[in-house]
């Protein structure tokens, strides 16, 4: 499946440049087709299978924010990840190809790129919150998430309490629930635009510790250099769940997204994608 990634400058649609990647979401996603009971006769201009509206014929256009491993990131010239694999399944159901727009994360709260008709859905490891529900419609949850504290070994930090007690600097990714949680605990974290910038902030000493989604930390620590330099501290259960979002009232697309997630969980496809991109399944799941 071909995924086209368009990088957008915030608020400047005319400054968009494009980069094409041939993307495989893995043998699991590529080989699966979940029938939705629709025929090609339902398709038309701006429509996918079943008459589902899409912003570009033949495409399922996804807003995301790169990089955010293991959910979406570039690897060996390809855009891959957990979210990418799940959205590829949705695209197959709709008999279209996935196309990705790389957009600023702050627009995900407002649904700006959905409302302007640039994207069909947003997929960015995004936590479902009541505030965000005011602006977009969310799918059923597809991932249970927790936050984690990651610190430099020399800082002696393992908990947010240590950050306060030792008067260390804390960082987080801007406009994320990690940043919100840190603020709710009385911190004024240094805000970084992307997860890569968060990690670089640790490496360069801009901050001593960060609070960010645990799966992201898992991915970082697979690198031996990171594992040697940083230490995983508290795992903070905030009860967060990720969801894909669509423009409010886009019920036809939302129904396909929800059915894809539920079917993938039921037939084992979800578990295989999880193990491929995240790691071993949480205890209690088979």
C-alpha positions as CSV (number, residue, x, y, z in Angstrom):
1,X,0.0,0.0,0.0
2,X,1.3,3.5,-0.8
3,X,1.1,6.1,1.9
4,X,1.8,9.7,0.8
5,X,3.1,12.0,3.6
6,X,2.6,15.7,3.2
7,X,4.4,17.9,5.7
8,X,2.4,21.1,6.5
9,X,3.6,24.3,8.0
10,X,1.1,25.4,10.7
11,X,-1.6,27.6,9.1
12,X,0.1,27.8,5.7
13,X,-1.5,25.3,3.3
14,X,0.3,26.8,0.3
15,X,3.7,25.9,1.8
16,X,3.1,22.2,1.7
17,X,5.8,20.0,0.2
18,X,5.4,16.3,-0.3
19,X,7.5,13.2,0.2
20,X,6.4,9.8,-1.0
21,X,7.1,6.5,0.8
22,X,6.2,3.0,-0.1
23,X,4.8,1.7,3.1
24,X,4.2,-1.8,4.4
25,X,2.3,-2.0,7.7
26,X,3.7,-5.5,8.1
27,X,2.6,-8.8,6.6
28,X,-0.2,-8.9,9.1
29,X,-2.0,-5.7,8.0
30,X,-1.1,-6.1,4.4
31,X,-2.6,-9.5,4.1
32,X,-5.8,-8.8,5.9
33,X,-9.1,-7.7,4.4
34,X,-12.1,-7.2,6.6
35,X,-15.2,-7.2,4.5
36,X,-17.8,-4.5,5.3
37,X,-20.5,-5.7,3.0
38,X,-20.1,-2.9,0.4
39,X,-19.7,-3.1,-3.4
40,X,-17.7,-0.8,-5.7
41,X,-21.1,0.4,-7.1
42,X,-21.4,2.5,-3.9
43,X,-18.4,4.5,-4.8
44,X,-18.4,7.9,-6.5
45,X,-16.6,11.3,-6.5
46,X,-15.3,11.9,-3.0
47,X,-16.8,8.5,-1.8
48,X,-15.2,5.2,-0.7
49,X,-16.9,1.8,-0.5
50,X,-20.3,2.0,1.1
51,X,-20.7,5.6,0.1
52,X,-18.4,6.7,2.9
53,X,-17.3,10.3,2.2
54,X,-13.6,11.0,1.8
55,X,-11.8,14.2,1.1
56,X,-9.9,12.7,-1.9
57,X,-11.2,10.0,-4.1
58,X,-9.3,6.7,-3.7
59,X,-7.6,7.9,-0.5
60,X,-8.2,7.7,3.3
61,X,-6.4,10.9,4.4
62,X,-4.9,10.7,7.9
63,X,-3.7,13.6,9.9
64,X,-0.8,12.7,12.2
65,X,2.3,14.2,13.8
66,X,5.6,12.7,12.9
67,X,7.6,11.2,14.5
68,X,5.8,9.4,17.4
69,X,7.2,5.9,17.7
70,X,6.0,3.3,18.0
71,X,2.7,4.6,16.7
72,X,3.8,6.4,13.5
73,X,7.4,7.2,12.4
74,X,9.8,6.8,9.5
75,X,11.9,3.7,9.3
76,X,14.2,2.9,6.4
77,X,12.4,5.4,4.2
78,X,9.0,4.1,5.1
79,X,6.2,5.4,7.4
80,X,5.3,2.6,9.7
81,X,3.9,2.0,13.2
82,X,1.0,0.7,15.2
83,X,-1.5,3.5,14.2
84,X,-0.4,3.2,10.5
85,X,-1.1,-0.5,10.5
86,X,-4.6,-0.1,12.0
87,X,-5.5,2.7,9.6
88,X,-4.3,0.5,6.7
89,X,-6.9,-2.0,7.7
90,X,-9.6,0.7,7.6
91,X,-8.4,1.8,4.2
92,X,-8.7,-1.8,2.9
93,X,-12.2,-2.0,4.2
94,X,-13.0,1.2,2.3
95,X,-11.2,0.0,-0.9
96,X,-8.8,3.0,-0.8
97,X,-5.2,3.7,0.1
98,X,-4.0,5.6,3.1
99,X,-2.5,9.0,2.7
100,X,-0.8,10.8,5.6
101,X,-0.6,14.5,6.3
102,X,2.1,15.4,8.9
103,X,0.5,18.3,10.9
104,X,1.2,20.2,14.1
105,X,-0.2,18.3,17.2
106,X,-1.9,21.4,18.7
107,X,-4.5,21.2,15.9
108,X,-5.7,17.8,17.1
109,X,-7.4,19.3,20.1
110,X,-9.5,21.6,17.9
111,X,-10.0,19.3,15.0
112,X,-8.8,22.1,12.7
113,X,-7.6,19.9,9.8
114,X,-10.7,17.7,10.0
115,X,-13.1,20.7,10.0
116,X,-11.2,22.3,7.1
117,X,-11.6,19.2,5.0
118,X,-7.9,18.4,4.7
119,X,-8.2,15.1,6.5
120,X,-10.7,12.3,7.0
121,X,-9.4,11.1,10.4
122,X,-6.7,11.9,12.9
123,X,-4.4,9.2,14.3
124,X,-1.6,10.3,16.6
125,X,-1.6,8.2,19.7
126,X,-4.2,10.7,20.9
127,X,-5.9,10.4,24.3
128,X,-9.7,10.6,24.4
129,X,-10.7,13.5,26.7
130,X,-13.9,15.3,27.4
131,X,-12.3,18.6,26.2
132,X,-11.4,17.1,22.8
133,X,-14.8,15.4,22.5
134,X,-16.3,18.9,22.2
135,X,-14.5,19.4,18.9
136,X,-14.3,15.9,17.3
137,X,-16.0,12.5,17.4
138,X,-13.8,9.7,18.8
139,X,-13.7,6.1,17.8
140,X,-14.0,3.3,20.4
141,X,-10.7,3.2,22.4
142,X,-8.0,1.2,20.6
143,X,-5.1,1.5,23.1
144,X,-4.8,1.7,26.9
145,X,-2.0,4.1,27.8
146,X,0.0,5.1,30.8
147,X,2.5,7.9,31.4
148,X,6.1,7.3,32.5
149,X,9.0,9.3,34.0
150,X,12.3,9.0,32.2
151,X,15.4,10.6,33.6
152,X,19.1,10.9,33.1
153,X,20.9,8.4,35.3
154,X,23.1,11.2,36.7
155,X,20.0,13.2,37.9
156,X,19.1,10.6,40.5
157,X,15.5,11.0,39.6
158,X,13.0,8.2,39.5
159,X,9.7,9.9,40.5
160,X,8.1,13.3,40.1
161,X,8.6,13.7,43.8
162,X,12.4,13.4,43.2
163,X,12.1,16.1,40.5
164,X,10.7,18.5,43.1
165,X,12.9,17.4,46.0
166,X,16.1,17.7,43.9
167,X,15.0,20.9,42.2
168,X,15.4,19.3,38.7
169,X,14.0,20.4,35.4
170,X,11.0,18.5,34.0
171,X,10.0,18.3,30.3
172,X,7.0,17.1,28.3
173,X,5.6,17.2,24.8
174,X,3.5,20.3,24.2
175,X,-0.3,20.0,24.1
176,X,-0.2,16.4,25.4
177,X,-1.8,14.7,28.4
178,X,1.7,14.2,29.7
179,X,2.1,18.0,29.9
180,X,-1.3,18.4,31.4
181,X,-0.6,15.8,34.1
182,X,2.7,17.4,35.0
183,X,0.9,20.8,35.3
184,X,-1.8,19.2,37.5
185,X,1.0,18.1,39.8
186,X,2.3,21.6,40.3
187,X,5.1,21.6,37.6
188,X,5.8,24.0,34.9
189,X,7.4,21.6,32.4
190,X,9.6,22.7,29.5
191,X,7.4,22.1,26.5
192,X,8.9,20.4,23.4
193,X,7.2,20.3,20.0
194,X,7.7,16.6,19.3
195,X,8.7,13.3,21.0
196,X,12.1,13.5,19.3
197,X,12.6,17.0,20.7
198,X,11.7,15.6,24.2
199,X,14.4,13.0,24.0
200,X,16.9,15.5,22.6
201,X,16.1,17.8,25.5
202,X,17.2,15.0,27.9
203,X,20.3,14.2,25.9
204,X,21.5,17.8,25.8
205,X,20.7,18.6,29.4
206,X,17.8,21.0,28.8
207,X,15.8,18.9,31.2
208,X,16.7,16.3,33.8
209,X,13.5,14.2,33.4
210,X,10.4,14.0,31.3
211,X,6.9,12.7,31.6
212,X,5.6,11.1,28.4
213,X,3.6,8.1,27.2
214,X,5.0,4.8,28.4
215,X,5.0,3.1,25.0
216,X,7.2,5.9,23.6
217,X,9.7,5.3,26.5
218,X,9.6,1.6,25.7
219,X,10.6,2.3,22.2
220,X,13.5,4.7,23.2
221,X,14.9,2.2,25.7
222,X,15.3,-0.5,23.0
223,X,18.2,1.6,21.8
224,X,21.3,0.5,23.8
225,X,22.7,4.0,23.9
226,X,19.5,5.3,25.4
227,X,19.3,2.5,27.9
228,X,22.8,3.3,29.1
229,X,22.1,7.0,29.6
230,X,18.6,7.1,30.9
231,X,16.6,5.4,33.7
232,X,12.9,4.5,33.7
233,X,11.1,5.7,36.8
234,X,7.5,5.8,37.8
235,X,4.8,4.3,35.5
236,X,1.8,6.5,36.1
237,X,-1.6,5.1,35.4
238,X,-3.8,8.0,34.4
239,X,-6.6,5.9,33.0
240,X,-5.9,7.2,29.5
241,X,-7.2,5.5,26.3
242,X,-6.3,6.4,22.7
243,X,-8.9,6.9,20.0
244,X,-9.0,7.9,16.3
245,X,-11.0,11.1,15.7
246,X,-13.2,12.3,12.8
247,X,-15.1,15.5,12.1
248,X,-18.2,15.8,14.2
249,X,-21.1,14.1,12.5
250,X,-19.0,11.9,10.2
251,X,-20.9,8.8,11.3
252,X,-20.4,6.7,8.2
253,X,-16.6,6.8,8.5
254,X,-16.7,6.4,12.3
255,X,-18.8,3.2,11.9
256,X,-16.1,1.7,9.6
257,X,-13.3,2.7,12.0
258,X,-15.1,1.2,15.0
259,X,-16.0,-2.0,13.1
260,X,-12.3,-2.4,12.0
261,X,-11.0,-2.0,15.5
262,X,-13.6,-4.5,17.0
263,X,-13.1,-7.1,14.2
264,X,-9.3,-6.8,14.5
265,X,-9.5,-7.4,18.3
266,X,-11.9,-10.4,17.8
267,X,-9.9,-12.2,15.1
268,X,-6.4,-11.7,16.6
269,X,-5.1,-9.2,14.1
270,X,-4.9,-6.5,16.7
271,X,-2.8,-8.7,19.0
272,X,-0.4,-9.4,16.1
273,X,0.0,-5.8,15.2
274,X,0.5,-4.9,18.9
275,X,3.2,-7.4,19.3
276,X,4.9,-6.2,16.1
277,X,5.0,-2.5,17.0
278,X,4.5,-2.3,20.8
279,X,5.9,-5.5,22.3
280,X,4.5,-8.3,24.5
281,X,0.8,-8.1,25.2
282,X,-0.1,-6.8,28.7
283,X,-0.7,-9.4,31.4
284,X,-4.2,-10.8,31.4
285,X,-4.5,-10.6,27.6
286,X,-4.0,-13.5,25.2
